[in-house]
Amino acid sequence: NGMAYYVPNPVQHRAHQSTARTILLCGANRIGKSTFGVMELCFHLTRNYPSWFPASRRFKRPIKAAISVTRYANIQSVVEPKIKQFLPRDYYRIRRNERYMSRIECTEGSFVAVLTLEMDDSAYESADWDLVWEDEPQDQRKREGLIRGLIDRRGQELITFTPLTEAWMKTELIDKADGKRIQCFFAQMRDNKFDISGNPILSEDSIQEFEAALPDEIREIRVEGQFFTLRGRVYKEF
């Protein structure tokens, strides 16, 4: 039960406390984006919320949720290990489509469908959701199918990503963030050096070693979390 030991870093903590319908955690590598998304999912599935979690976003019943990741391989390498790390083991079971996790079923009735951008667009339609979590940059058409499913239940949307691709997310989400309907939280790698209790997470030496291995324009994205469309390095005149 890793939930009992979770302590967020300062940016994760602020994002957890947002009351917006769409919450974006956008930034560098290794800032805890996927951990934030999994913990939001675990809070809602178990309805075991920390005292600082906003009352307006708490569920009081079983929920229907969806996770969208970029590739099947990300289910196996990112999502499933984190689910097993944090969600209480006696609380759920995993259903598989061939070898990949396709559904999480909780003992009290909640369930989570696991989708990937490698699926046909139709896989993102014809369902209604209480909660949608999109990990890494998303296809605009598929995201439209997911948020359509939030209408009936006035569901919540979480997006966690490093801004490497999908320029539409800048214009349609970040530029339209108003702090109420959409709220965006930006983080650099150094924002994940300590949690809110002061416990160390990433070391400065490790960050500097990673920086030294990257070209400047890539460092701006992967370490500083700048959106790639803002850099003005490619097609600058256009």
Helices and strands as residue ranges (DSSP letters): G 2-5, H 10-16, E 22-27, H 33-46, G 55-57, E 64-69, H 72-74, I 75-79, H 80-86, G 89-91, E 92-97, E 100-106, E 111-116, G 121-124, E 131-135, H 140-148, E 156-161, H 168-169, I 170-174, E 182-187, G 189-192, H 204-212, H 216-222, G 228-230
